[in-house]
Amino acid sequence: MWLALPQAQERCTPAFYHYPAQVLPQRDFERGSVQLLIGAAFGMVSPVKTFAPTLYAAWQLQGGGVLPLPQDVAERALYLIEGEVLVDGEIVRAGELVILSDSARKLRASACVQGVIFGGAPLDGPRYLDWNFVASNRALLAAARADWQAGRFVMVPGESESIPLPG
């Protein structure tokens, strides 16, 4: 999953931040659990650095489980990895990505399911994706490709190989 930066920060110096799984908050509750990867929700705050309000949480429910949905997020979506859930009277099935309405308050599972909820503040303009690069205009993507090909990106700490651009 890629997280686009606000336009004011997208020309910042490239950086890599690593967060071991054990520092990401997790909460178990009756018939389910949720792990907060990015943002603040479910009474938890993730240590992951963000540049705009962001939400990304992985969750699991057993049959009969209910997950309350965060309400203080401007834009929210649900991707279901396994099973099916009921949201706002509609069934969502594995492999489906749905934008959650403002009225969506909870997920209900009749059998074991897992998925992710993500979202945040609206972007401040369109974004384009090219391989490992995300930018608000195509010229920035072309410059990033050229910099990668020329070896001008600093290596991620602990890594010794560079993956070539496709094509």
N, C-alpha and C positions, 0 to 999 in steps of 0.2 A: 504494500500500500504506500502510495506517495502522498505527501502532505505539501500542498502548494504554500509558498510564502506570500504574505502581503506584498504588493508591488514595491513598497518602500524598503523592504528587506531583501528582495530577490537578487540583488547584485552584491550581497554580502559575501565575505570570504567563505568558501565552502568549508564545512565542518562535519565531523562525525561524532555522535554522542552514543555511547553504549550504556544500556541499562540492563543489568542482570535480572532474570525473571523474579528472583526473590525480593527485589526492591519494588516491584509493581504490586500495588495493593489488591487484595482479594478478600471477598466476603462470602461466606457460606450462609445460607438461610434455608428455611424449611423447603425442601424439594428443589433446591437449586444452588447455584453459585455464580458469582460474577467477578471477573478480573478487570480492573480498570487499567488500560494501557496508556491512555492519554486523557488529560483533562481532569474535571472534578464532577463526580456524580455518585449516587448511591452512598452518600456520606463519606466518600473517600476522595483523596487528591493524589494524582499521579505525579512522580518527580520528573516526568519527561518534559523537556524544554519545548515550549511552543511560542509562536509569534502572534497568535490570534486565538480567541476562544475556540477550543477544539474538544471533541468527545470521540473516544474510541474505546469500546468495552466488549470483551468476549464473555459469553455467558452460556450456561447449561441449565436445563430444567428437566426434572423427572415428570412422569405423567401426573397431572393434577397440579403441577407447579405454576405459579404466577410470578411474573417479573414486572414490577412497576417501572414505567418508562420515565427517564429524566424529563422534566418539564421546562427547565430553564435554558434550553438549547434552541437557538434560532432555527436551525435546519437539522433534521434528523432523518436517518435512513436505517433500514434493517436488512441484513443479508442473512438468510437462513442456510446453514451448512448441512444440517441433518434434521429430518422430521418435518413436522408442520405445527404451526401455531395459529391461534385465533387473535386477530387484532382488529378492533373496531367492527366486530361482526363479520370480518372477512378472513378466509383461510389463506395463509402464506405457506408455501411449500419449499422444500429444500431446493437450492439453486436459484431462488427468486430474490431479487433486490427490490425493495419497495421504499418509497418516500413516505414517511410517517406524517399523518395529518396532525394539526394542532390539537385535535380532539383525542388522539391516541393516548391512552393513559396506562395501559398494561398489555402484556402478552400472556396468553393462557395456553398451556400445553396439555394435550390428552395422552401423550406418550413421551419418551425421552427425545429431547431436541437440543441442538446447539446452534449458536449464531453469533453475530456481532451487531452492535448498534454503533453508528458513527455519525458525525456531523459537526456542527459548530457555527461560527459566524459566516454569513454569506461572503463569497469572494468579492474582491474589489475590481472585478473585470474578468474576461475570459482567460483560460489557461490552455496551453498546448503541451502535449506529451510526445517526446521523441526518445525512445529507448529509456535511459535512466535520467533524462532531463525533463524538467517541467519549467515553463516560463510563460510570461504574459504576452510575449511576441515571438514570432518565428526567428527574428534576427538573433535574439539571445540564445535560442536553441542551436542555431548554426554556429555561433561563437563557442558554445559549450562543446559541441562535437569537435570543432577544430582544436580546442584546448585539450580535450581528451586524447585525440589522435596524436598530438604533439607531446604528450606526457607532461602537461603543465598542471595537472591536478596533484595535490599532495596525497600520498598513499594513506589509507586508513591504518591507524596504529596496529601493529601485529600482522599485517597482510604483506605478502611479498610478490603476489602476482597481480597483473593488470589484465582485465578482461577486454579483449578487442571489441570495437564497435561492430555490430552486425552489418553484413553487406559490404 
